[in-house]
């Protein structure tokens, strides 16, 4: 990139803030509200995503097969009742654990009882396609095709699949207020109620054998709000109030819950989730893990019977992930609430899952030991190459806070990045990783200290929210936006689209893509600008294991070409396979900076997974086997 192109990154979201596009995004909020709530920021729809209650109903369903938790160390066999369905596979996991509390014991429910064995979720012959762009002669883009599945009441179900396989689309189809706009067919039932007018259909067309009343009435908006809860991927996107107390009360107030009953419900969920110490805290001061717990508590205060979660741990640090999943398992086991969760990391859920639904074929599982052995020659080679590398970026005694009366976010940070290296920043939610990255990129100015950036004339920043970079009406237009300023042609854009698996999505609106596809598009767009210094904030957010492994190869190839990469990540598997050096931030200071092998060998808490599909993707000898 030429030095004169630096203005592109100074005044564009490529440097990170994305605020310059706020007006543009707001201008088309009506068009994309049903495609992406996070981008639109529509207040009413944010509320709809969490205004879910079941104050009037109680489940005492008699399961044909009681779903029980499965422990990682359990010897109990996986049920051989596996349904191979069109568009997905559905696997029920059962063991002999008799500790699960019956659904009828749920203390969050009222007195009414349903004596029917209807499933929590039933999907029959469901297909969905997003509409083509206005003026586009191409056909609609099919995302789901003839999906058939059933989820029993009280189950803990994980929904997995490749990036773009339709996980988010399917989840949102189960929540009428958030249902995407497009062409759909088939039937969806939640707790026996149709999510759209039921159409008579041939039983032979729907292989899922579950009892549903053929005359089932359609669910009303109020019933949807009372029965179905939804937790988004981004913890901050769902929070609308200034304090934790107000956030917990917001949905209850909108549903007209009496003040005394409201206080009782808030007290119940605050005690259950252990958030009493910060019940009066400002929501903006919470960590990512705390915000996600608040979102979960706010939904549970409304007492749903089915809880939908779209990759809720994607932005949480490893410790926060474990805490959140443990609390979610308590919601399922102790309160009897059916949980349906989309995730790219089903390995983290092994102790809790009772059912897994694959929307695409799972990849091979690999082990950390195999990955370490396979990568050892690479680590040795990189260590030799970088031994005498000059410093590309240094920070000396950097202090930063957002307000002069606020606490310091960064306190005397000393930081060095070598030219041509991949440097990873890790640490807990709220420790200052993103703040430091934005200071290094020049988006924020430290109050004290100095930053020397030798590559400032040719740099780009991937923000944590990739939609900050997406301002055009199609994927093709996004890839070509900077063509004249950064000197590349349409052929280069097509090659980049192919490299990131976006060739079939060129005519789609960026906001109609999945979260992982949006992440790929944002990264592809930045790489077309050919920066010499690349800042990446949570680059694997929303990516499936295969896409994460592919991105790891891309980043390492860029480093081999002499590019310098600084990345912030909670994905320790990705950090291990990709980085040359790792720095851990704690309490606004760097606790350590070490070569990647030394860091993970000596760390007690920050460790990669012992086995996962990501390692299966980066090792040639990774072999698939059942979880």
C-alpha positions, -999 to +999 in steps of 0.1 A: +000+000+000+012+035-008+017+060+020-009+083+004-035+056+010-032+061+047-061+085+047-084+056+038-077+041+072-077+074+091-112+083+080-127+049+074-139+020+096-108+001+084-090+018+113-117+006+136-143+029+150-168+026+123-187+056+137-185+074+104-209+048+090-235+052+117-256+075+096-254+052+066-264+022+087-292+041+104-305+052+070-313+016+060-323+003+094-358-004+081-344-026+053-322-047+075-341-049+108-353-084+100-318-094+088-297-082+117-309-067+149-275-058+161-268-036+132-301-018+132-302-011+169-340-009+168-351-005+204-384-022+201-369-052+184-342-055+210-369-057+236-387-083+216-356-105+216-359-108+254-395-101+263-402-137+269-422-150+298-443-180+310-460-166+341-492-184+331-480-219+323-463-248+338-449-278+321-455-313+335-447-330+303-442-367+303-411-373+281-411-405+262-374-406+270-361-384+298-332-363+287-303-367+310-270-349+312-239-366+298-206-362+316-173-361+298-161-390+318-193-410+315-192-445+301-228-445+292-234-451+255-249-426+232-284-435+222-286-453+189-319-434+182-303-411+156-325-395+129-309-387+096-329-359+083-329-338+052-308-308+058-296-319+092-289-348+115-303-351+150-287-371+177-301-378+212-276-383+239-288-403+269-271-417+300-281-432+334-279-399+353-310-398+374-303-365+390-321-344+365-350-326+382-383-333+364-398-304+344-428-303+366-405-294+395-397-260+380-402-234+406-403-206+381-436-217+366-472-211+376-499-235+384-514-244+351-504-279+338-500-293+303-506-330+302-494-334+267-462-351+255-457-325+227-421-317+219-406-283+228-397-277+192-409-295+161-397-285+125-412-303+095-401-298+060-389-263+067-371-244+039-360-208+039-343-185+013-334-148+016-349-127-012-326-114-040-315-078-040-338-053-056-331-052-094-312-085-092-323-111-116-308-139-096-329-164-077-334-162-039-306-175-018-315-208-001-302-211+034-323-240+048-337-269+027-363-294+040-352-294+076-369-319+099-361-321+136-377-326+170-365-314+204-381-328+236-391-307+265-364-303+290-336-311+266-303-293+263-298-292+226-268-278+207-271-267+171-238-270+152-228-265+116-204-247+093-204-209+090-234-200+068-252-233+073-282-216+087-279-219+125-289-183+132-316-183+105-331-215+121-330-201+156-346-168+146-373-187+127-382-202+161-388-167+175-416-149+155-405-114+165-370-121+151-379-143+121-360-133+090-378-120+059-377-143+029-394-172+012-403-201+036-422-233+035-429-261+059-442-261+095-427-250+128-442-257+162-431-246+196-448-264+225-475-275+201-483-240+189-478-232+152-455-203+145-475-196+114-509-209+101-506-247+100-509-263+066-521-298+061-492-319+048-485-355+040-470-374+069-446-392+044-430-358+037-421-353+074-400-382+088-399-367+123-424-388+142-437-365+170-472-359+182-486-325+172-522-315+169-530-312+132-554-284+141-528-266+162-535-229+165-510-202+156-490-187+184-500-151+193-474-123+199-481-123+236-478-161+238-445-159+219-432-133+244-443-155+273-430-188+260-398-182+240-366-165+253-337-154+231-301-145+240-279-129+213-243-135+205-231-099+213-236-093+251-238-055+246-264-057+217-292-069+240-287-045+269-309-014+267-308+001+302-283+020+323-282-002+354-284-040+361-316-034+382-333-015+354-322-041+328-338-069+348-370-049+353-373-036+317-391-066+302-413-071+333-424-035+331-433-038+295-454-069+302-473-051+329-460-072+358-471-058+392-444-040+412-444-065+441-442-095+417-415-077+397-394-072+428-398-109+437-388-121+403-357-099+401-347-111+436-351-147+425-329-144+394-304-122+410-299-147+437-299-176+413-271-161+391-252-145+420-254-110+407-266-093+440-232-076+445-235-056+413-273-053+410-270-015+412-240-013+389-240+005+355-243-020+327-216-002+307-191-010+335-197-047+334-173-072+317-185-092+287-192-123+309-212-102+334-232-086+306-241-120+292-252-132+327-274-101+329-290-109+295-297-145+307-311-133+340-333-107+323-347-134+300-352-158+329-370-132+350-397-134+323-400-171+328-398-187+294-402-224+287-379-225+257-346-207+257-328-200+224-292-188+224-271-178+194-234-184+201-237-167+235-201-174+245-184-161+213-170-130+230-163-144+264-129-153+278-123-190+287-131-186+324-163-166+316-173-193+291-171-220+318-191-199+343-218-190+318-222-226+306-224-239+341-252-214+349-270-223+317-268-260+327-285-251+360-312-233+341-318-265+322-315-290+350-329-272+379-356-250+363-366-275+336-363-250+308-356-264+273-323-250+259-314-247+222-280-232+217-261-226+184-223-230+189-191-236+170-176-252+202-198-282+211-168-297+229-173-272+257-209-285+263-202-322+266-211-323+303-245-308+297-258-317+262-286-342+257-291-337+220-270-324+191-283-313+157-258-310+129-268-287+100-237-297+081-213-326+083-189-322+114-152-320+107-125-342+123-116-339+159-079-335+167-059-333+199-037-306+213-008-330+215-010-339+178-013-302+169+017-293+190+038-321+174+026-310+139+034-273+146+067-278+164+088-275+132+070-243+123+076-228+157+113-235+155+115-220+120+096-188+131+118-184+161+149-184+139+133-160+114+123-134+140+154-136+162+169-104+147+137-087+136+134-050+142+106-035+163+076-025+142+055-012+171+064-001+206+044+013+236+061+029+265+044+037+299+010+039+282-019+051+304-055+054+293-089+061+308-122+071+292-129+099+317-106+119+340-126+107+370-127+071+359-103+044+368-073+037+345-080+010+319-043+009+310-016+016+336+019+019+324+018-007+295+051-016+280+047-034+247+068-044+217+058-061+184+085-074+160+082-067+123+068-097+104+055-114+135+020-124+147+015-111+183-016-123+203-031-103+232-051-125+257-067-119+290-101-118+307-131-097+297-126-061+307-089-062+312-082-036+284-072-057+254-094-039+229-085-005+244-048-012+240-054-024+204-072+008+195-045+029+212-018+011+191-039+017+160-042+054+167-080+053+172-076+063+209-050+087+223-033+077+256-033+104+283+003+094+292+031+075+276+042+071+240+035+048+210+059+044+181+044+029+150+068+025+121+040+011+099+013+037+106+012+047+069-001+013+059-023-002+085-059-015+090-080-025+119-107-052+121-132-040+147-149-064+171-181-058+152-174-065+115-206-047+105-188-014+111-169-021+079-200-031+058-217-001+042-226-012+007-257-030-007-240-062-019-209-084-011-195-075-046-198-038-039-181-042-005-151-060-020-148-033-047-153-002-025-116+006-021-105-006-056-096+027-070-079+040-039-059+008-031-051-001-067-067-035-072-092-048-098-123-069-099-104-100-106-085-096-074-118-091-056-132-123-071-100-142-060-104-129-025-141-139-024-132-174-035-105-176-009-130-169+019-158-190+004-180-160-006-182-166-044-218-177-042-228-147-020-217-118-042-252-106-049-265-109-013-267-079+011-239-081+037-265-079+065-282-110+052-250-130+057-244-150+088-222-135+115-193-157+105-197-148+068-198-111+078-165-117+096-150-133+065-162-104+043-147-078+066-113-095+067-113-101+029-121-064+024-092-053+046-068-077+029-076-063-005-062-029+008-028-047+013-019-032+047+016-038+061+003-038+097-030-055+105-049-052+138-075-079+144-100-078+173-115-112+179-110-124+143-125-159+148-158-147+163-186-165+145-163-188+125-166-225+124-135-247+130-127-251+093-129-213+087-108-206+118-082-230+106-082-214+072-079-179+087-049-192+107-032-203+075-039-169+059-025-149+088+006-170+089+011-166+052+008-128+056+035-129+083+057-150+060+054-122+034+067-097+060+033-084+072+029-076+109-002-088+127-015-079+162-046-098+173-068-098+204-085-131+210-103-153+235-097-183+211-067-200+227-067-227+201-063-202+174-037-182+193-016-213+198-017-223+162-012-188+148+008-165+170+046-162+174+044-144+207+016-140+233+011-112+258-013-116+287-030-084+300-042-081+336-054-052+356-043-027+329-008-040+327+011-067+308+016-097+331+039-115+307+051-117+270+065-150+259+070-172+228+038-191+221+051-225+231+065-212+264+033-193+272+010-223+269+034-247+285+037-226+316+002-213+320-021-229+345-054-215+333-050-202+298-047-235+280-060-247+246-086-275+244-072-310+248-092-320+217-114-300+193-124-298+157-101-268+151-070-290+158-086-317+136-086-291+108-050-280+112-034-314+114-034-337+084-037-368+104-068-356+123-094-384+122-130-380+128-145-398+157-177-396+178-178-372+207 
